[in-house]
Amino acid sequence: MQALFLFFVVSLSVSPAPPPAHSRCKLDPKLPDSFRWFATNSAASGRVYVMSPERKSKILGNYSKLRLGMTPKEVAALLGSADYEEAGLRNSGFRPDGSRDLEDRCSAQWGYYFKKTGENLADMNDSILIVEFDSDRKLTWAAPQKIPQLSPIGSPIR
């Protein structure tokens, strides 16, 4: 995948692109990013990756105990270690007074793959649970994809 950087021309000068999110945001050094995780599992070699039944049972059994505001340590205690962590930048869009919020804040997403097929890391047919932490490293969102037993918690925008 290639990264796409947009540069804005203002008064005939070019502003430098901001540093990538992963260099600005605090991440867990023990977790791989999604590309490193993918390279180490069966989906990378054309097979299907499926989460172990024990791990699946733990996540499904403890998901209802997740609460917004939990720390990564608390989430890991309930769900186990994530497959990967990715950094991102978010803004809330609008402030309570209706003005536009342009301040980017770090966020971190943890991925728990239940089932992964193929090389597309954004495949909408994969079964995955994404949990997101804000810049204070507090849980703000849990978003299951293709996991009918689970419902979303919170929101990606606060």
Beta strands, then each sheet from edge to edge (+ up, - down):
strand 1: 9-10
strand 2: 13-14
strand 3: 48-50
strand 4: 84-90
strand 5: 93-94
strand 6: 100-101
strand 7: 105-117
strand 8: 127-133
strand 9: 139-145
strand 10: 153-154
sheet 1: 1+ 2-
sheet 2: 3+ 7- 4+
sheet 3: 3+ 7- 8+ 9- 10+
sheet 4: 5+ 6-
end
